[in-house]
Amino acid sequence: MKQAGWTRLSKSGTTCWAHWVHEASTWQVRHCGHPTANWPYYLIDPVSLCTVVSFNGLGFKTVTVSMDVVERVLSGQLQLTNENCVENIMRVMVTSFGKEIES
């Protein structure tokens, strides 16, 4: 899987523990490492170093959705919050109905 603007940092062909970096912003998408996880991908904010999860507190289903979320956060389409989160965790806020992210 190659998406413009992203570089894979982990060995190609592996899924568990795989991770990518957004070249322009250094945001990261990482796989949790569990081979049967339903929402295995999470994000790392390079500024706060917080782990970022979906609005529902879970990770994201696919790497493509995860990358799309990063790009939407960077463009201002999605916002982050640490409300009702444990330390060093943030969630993506849904800003309007009809534009929810697929978690």
N, C-alpha and C positions, 0 to 999 in steps of 0.2 A: 504494500500500500504506500503510495507516494502522493502526498498532497502538497501543492505549491506553498513554499514558505516554511516548510517543516523539515527537520532532519531527524532521522532515527538515530538514537544514541546507543541502543542495544543491538545485539546480534540479530541479523535478519533471519526470519523464519521461526522465531520463537514468539510466543504470545505472553506467557507468564513472565512477569517482571519487565516486560518491554517498556521502553519509554522514548519519547520524542521531545524535541525542543522547537519552539517557534522562533525562527531565526531573528526576526525583527525585535521581539520583545523579551525573549528568553523564558517565557511561560513554558511550563512542561506539562505533558500528558504522560501519566504513568499507569501501568497495570498493577493491580494489587498483589499478584502472584498466585492467587488461588485459581486452580485450573477449571473449576466449575462455578465460579462466581457469576451471578446474574447481572451485576452492575460493577464490573471490575475496574473501570477507569476512573481516575481522579486527577485533579489539576494541582499544580504548584504555582502559586503567585510569586514571582521573583522579587517583588518589593517587600512584602510582608513575610515571605517564606511560609505562609499558611497553606494548608491543604484546603482545596476548594471542592465541594461536592454539589450535587444537584439540589434544587429547591426543596425536594422531599427528604433530604438528608442521606440519600443513597448516592452511589457513584453514577457513572454513565454507562450505557449498554455497549456502545461501540467507540472505537478510537475516532472515527469520523465525526460522530456527534460531539465528542470531547473537544476536538479541534475546532469545530464550528462554534462551540460555546466560548472558547478562548477568543476567537475572532470577533464574536458578538460583544463580549465584555470590552475588548479593546476599542471597538467602534462606538461604544456607549449604548448599544441596544439592550444590553443586560447589565444589571448592577449586582454587587456583592453585599452580603450582610453577615455580621457575626452574631446577630440577635438569636438567642436560644441555641447557641452553639457552645461547645466546650472550647477551651483555650487552643489557639492555633488552628481552628477550623472555621471556614467560612462557607456560606451557601450562596448559590446563584438565586437572585430574586426574579420572579416572573413579573414583568412590568405591565403586561396587558394580556388579556385573554385572546386566544387565537394565535399567539406567538410563543406559546410555551415550548420549552425544549423537550425533546424526547429523552427521558432519562433512562 
